[in-house]
């Protein structure tokens, strides 16, 4: 999931700072979302899925298979 976040962000033309502002989190927190496994609140996952126009399941992808 983590590398997928970065790919989706770049595909949409957003900077880390822009996505962080949309999610109402610090840009450092968003950067950590892209770099390593980190617990992401459900509301933030929903916002990311909406922003990138993908389902939460698609966003989580491999993370669901690891459970």
C-alpha positions in Angstrom: 0.0 0.0 0.0 2.7 2.4 1.0 4.4 2.6 -2.5 0.9 2.7 -4.0 0.1 5.9 -2.1 3.2 7.6 -3.7 2.3 6.4 -7.2 -1.3 7.6 -6.9 -0.2 11.0 -5.5 2.3 11.5 -8.3 -0.2 10.3 -11.0 -2.6 13.0 -9.7 0.0 15.7 -9.6 -0.1 16.4 -5.9 2.8 17.2 -3.6 3.0 15.6 -0.2 2.2 18.9 1.4 -0.9 19.3 -0.7 -2.3 15.9 0.3 -1.4 16.5 3.9 -3.4 19.7 3.8 -6.4 17.9 2.3 -6.2 15.3 5.0 -5.6 17.9 7.8 -2.3 16.3 8.9 1.3 17.4 8.8 3.3 16.8 5.7 5.7 14.7 7.8 2.9 12.4 8.8 1.8 12.0 5.2 5.4 11.3 4.1 5.5 8.5 6.7 2.3 7.1 5.2 4.2 6.6 2.0 7.5 5.3 3.5 6.5 2.6 6.0 3.7 0.6 7.5 1.8 3.0 9.7 -1.6 2.9 11.1 -3.9 5.1 9.1 -7.2 6.1 10.6 -10.3 4.9 8.7 -11.4 8.5 8.0 -8.0 9.3 6.4 -8.2 6.1 4.3 -11.6 7.1 3.0 -10.3 10.6 2.2 -7.3 9.2 0.3 -9.5 6.8 -1.6 -11.8 9.6 -2.6 -9.0 11.9 -3.5 -7.3 9.3 -5.7 -10.7 8.0 -7.0 -10.0 4.4 -6.0 -11.8 2.0 -3.5 -10.4 1.5 0.0 -9.8 -2.1 -0.9 -7.8 -1.1 -4.0 -5.9 1.4 -1.9 -5.0 -1.2 0.7 -4.2 -3.8 -1.9 -1.4 -6.0 -0.7 -1.9 -4.9 2.9 -5.2 -6.9 2.9 -3.4 -10.0 1.7 -0.9 -9.8 4.5 -3.7 -10.1 7.2 
